[in-house]
Amino acid sequence: MAVFGVDYAWGRPGAAALKKAGAKFACRYLSHDTTGKNLTQAEANELSAAGLWLVVVWETSANRALDGRAAGQADARDAAAQATALGMPGDRPIYFAVDFDASAAQQSAINAYLDGAASVIGRGRVGVYAGYGPTKRAFDAGKITYGWQTYAWSGGKWDSRAQLQQYSNDHTINGVGVDYNHAVKDDYGQWRVGVSPGEDDMPDYVSVGATAAQPLAPGKWTTVNWDTEYADSRGQHRDDGGPSLLTGPARYTLTAAVTVSGVPAGTLIQARAIEVDAADTTEYEGGPVQDFASVGDETNLVYGVAADNVGQDHRVRIQLVQHGTGAASMTGGSAKVLFWK
């Protein structure tokens, strides 16, 4: 899974602009700063009311974590007090920033700082924002439960235990500079004012494959059947070996990668998602259509739906059509649906 969010400091893009940009969460600062860097009560209320999640990080100076255990204790006390005053539930984590290219030789001081924070708020609520090295070493040493890794100082490596990835800097939303992030775990430390995420607030996913060739008659929409399940913890792909990927109501994003064979180069191939009635699957509504041009005997295409909703007792399926003059086939593919019930 990957859920898009942003982090920013002094500016305020506003909830409407963040939602328009597709953000699901905002990472915001706690600190001793008095010039407007910190998350405010008004902002927390606005984002929460709009359905956006919040994540908080404590940062004073970039290398504050080198000051060791006593510094970690002091910062955790101040961070927890600020977060509580903003309405963050007491079970939610706080990330502590290591905002520089920390070396292995500096890790003992950083670990001591994280120990100090844990002595105040508990190890289960301690996270670190850092590059690959400090994040990995802190996880390896058992000093953190949450990791927010930045691509900076990471050399293209990602620690699979980190819940958040800051993958691109220097973007703008509504005139405010922001960085782009992905949440890659269900629980990445998110909260709203007075609210911890429940099971229905955390995204789940369906991951399926198609390994058997499926005929594609020219000019006819054909529903893809999925015969392999990689992940389906909530039983959404209900008819094993069948076409339905998700039963509503739910919000979702969808990506499907398929291979089409036997279509001459330059021929139009189209893909779409449809929503069928579970009680009568002959009744359906067509979703967004995406066009592709065949490149020859074998064409790989990727179809995606960035954000949509499926209604009560309706199911999401994927269809293909090729506009050649002869028979063709889909020879393989996979699909992944990320959803919130």
N, C-alpha and C positions, 0 to 999 in steps of 0.2 A: 504494500500500500504506500501511497505517498499523498499527503494532504498539503496543499499550498498555503503558506502564510508569509508574513513579513515581520521585520523588526525595524524600529526607527527610534530616534532620540528626540530632538527638540521640536520638530514639526508635528502636526496633527492632521493626517489625511482625512479623517472623519470616517464614520462607519459606512456611509453610503458609497463613498469612493472605494473603500477597501472591498466591499462586497461586489461592486461593479468590476473590480480587477480580479475577482475570483478568490480573494483571500478568505480563509476559514478561521484564521487566528492571527493575533498580533503579539509579538514578544516585546515587552516594555521594561523600562529601567526602574530600579529602586537604588537610591544612593543618598549621599549627603548634599547633592547638588541643589542649589536654590534658584537656578536660572531657567528652569522649565524643562529639564531633561526627563524628570520622573513621571511615571504614570500618576494621573490625578484621579480624584474621586469622580469628577464629572465625566472624564474620559472612560473610566472603568464602567460607569453606569451606562454611558451611551453605547459602547461596544457590546456590553452584555445584553442590553435591551434589543440590539439588532441581531442577536444570535451568534455573534463572534466570540471565540474563546480567547482568553488571555493567558500569557505565560510571563513570568517575571524573572529578571536577572539582576543580581546585585553587582554594581561596579563603582568603585571610587577611582583609584588609579589603576593603570593597566597591569602593573606588577605587584599589586597589593598582596597577593597570595604568598609572596616571598617573605612576608612578615611573620608567618608561622601561626602557631596554635592560638595564642592570645588574640591575634588579629582576627582569626576565624570566629572565635567566640564573640568578640565585639560586633563584627559585621553581621553575624547570624542574629544576634539580639536585635540590632537596629533593623535589619531586613524583615524579620518576622513581625516586629511592631508595625512597620509601615504597611506590610502586606495585610495584616489583620485589620488595620484601620481602613483599608481599601475594600474590605469585604471578601478577601481570599479565604476560603475554608482552611481549617488548620491541618488538613491531611495533604495539602498540595505542596509540591516541592518548590525550592528556590534554587536557581542556577547561580553559581558564583563565577565571575569572569576571571580568566587567565588570558588576558588580551595581548599576548606577545608570544614570540617564538621561544617558549621555555625549553631548556635543555634537560637531558636526563639527570644531569648533576643538580639541577634545581628542583627535582621532583620531591625530594625529602621535605623541603620547606613547604611546597605546595600541599603535600599529603598531610603535613602537620596542620596547615591552615584548614583543610577539609575536616580533619579530626576535630578541630576546635568548633567548626560549624555544626558537626554532628553531635557534639556534646550538648548543644543548645536546642537544636530542632529535631534531632534524631537522624540516624543514617539514611533512613528511608525517604527523607525529604531533601537530601543533599544532592545537588547536581553541579556540573562544571561546564562552563563555556570555554572552549579552547581548541587548538589545532589537534592534529592526529596524535602526536607524541604524548602530550600531557593527558589527553582523554584516555588513550589506551593504557597508560601507566596507572592512572587513577582507578580505572575499572579493574585492571589486573591486581591491584593492591587491595581491592575491596573498599575503597574510600568513598565511592559515589554509587548512587542508585540510578541517577539520570545523567545523560550526556548530551550536550548540544555542541556538535563539532562544526567548526568553520572550515571551509576549503583552504583558507589562508594557512600557511605553514604546514599543510598536510600532504603536499607532494602527490596529489591524486589518490591518496589512500583514504578509506572510510572505515571506521570501527563499526562493526555490525551491531554492537550493543547500544550505540548512541541512538536516542529517540528522535533527535532533531539534527538536521543538516542545513547549515547556512551555505548555500551553493553559489550565490552570485550577489555582488555588491553594486552599489551606485545606480539604482533605478529610481524612477520618480512616479509617485501616485498623487494626483491632485496638488502638484507643485511641491511635494515633500519628498526628500530623499529617503529611500527605503532599501533594505537588503531583502533578497529572496531566500525563503527557507522551505524545506520539506519536513513534515512530520512523517517518520517512517515506522512508527509503532502506534498502537491504539492509544496508549497512555503516554503522552509526552509532557505531562505537567500542566495540562490545560484546566481552566476554571472560568466561571463567571461569578459576578458578585453574589455571594451567598450560596453558590452552587458548585458542587463537585460533579464531574461527569459520571453518569450512570452507564449501564451496559448499552442502552439505546442511543447514547450520545457518542459512543466510540464506533468508528467505522469498522465494518467487517468486509469480507470480500469472497467472491466466488472465482475460482481459477479452473478452467476446463480446457480440454484439447480435442481436436478432431484428427484421428489417425487414419481413418478409412476414406478412400476416395468417394466423392459424391458428385453425381452428374449435374451439369449445368446446361439445361436446354437453352438455345438462343432465344433472347427476348422475353424470358419468363423469370419472374422473381422466384428464387429458390431459398427455402429456409434451411439454415445450416444446422446440422445435428452434431452434438458434442458427445463423444463416446468415452472420454477419459476425464476423471475428476482429480484435480491436484489439491484443491482446497474448497471446502464447502461446509463450514462448521455449523451453519444454521439451516442446512437442508434446503437451500434455495433452488438448486438444480434438481428439482423434485423427481422428474422422470429420467432416471439414469439412462444415458444413451440417447436422450432427447434434446429438443431445441431450447427449452425455457431456461433462462439464466437467472432471473430474479422475479419474485412475486411481491407485489406491492401491498400496502403503500410503502414507498421508500424514495429517498433521494439517492442518486447514483451518478457515477462516472463510469465509462466503459471504454475499453480498448480491445480490438480484435486484430490479429495478424494472420492472414491466410495466404495460401499459394494457389493460384489458378493456372491450369495447364491446358494447352490445346487451343488457345485463342491467338489468331494472327496479330503480329505487331501493329500497334496503332489502333486496335479495336477498343471501343469504350466498354469498361467494366464499372458497374456501380454497386455500392453497398449501402445498406440502411439498417437502422434499428426499427423494430415495430413493437407495438404494445397490443397484445391479444387479450381477449376476455377469457379468464380461466374456465368459465362455464361453457363457452362456445368459442373455440379458437379460430373459427372462420370469421369472427368479428374482430377487426383490428384497426389500429390507427398507425399510419406510416410516420416514421421519424425522419430526422435529417438524412438526406441523400448526399453521398460523396462520390465524386467521379475519379476514375483512374484510367490510364491508357496502358494497354498491354504492351510489354516490351519484347514479346516473342513467345517461344514455347512455354516458358514458365515465368509467371509474374507474381511477385510478392507485393502485397498491399497491406496497409495499416489503416483501419477505420477507427474513429474515436468519437465519443460523445463527452464533451467537457463537463456538462452538468445538466441533469434533467430529473423529472419526477415520474414515477410509475404509480398509477392509481390503485385503489383498493381492489383486490382480487384480479388484477391484471398482471400479465407476465411480459418480460422483455425477451425478444428474440432478435436474431440477426439474419438478414437476407442478402443474397447476391443475385445479380443479373449480368450476363454478358451479351453484347449486341453483335456477335459474329453471326455467320451464316450456318455454322456447323456445331456439332456437339463438342462440349468441353467438360472439364471437371475441376472441382476443388480437391486438391490432393493432400492437403494438410492445413493445420492452423491451430490457433489457441486464442482464448478470450479471457479477460479479467475484468470483473465488475467490482468496484468499490462502492459500498452503500451504507446509508444510515437509515435505520428503521424508525 
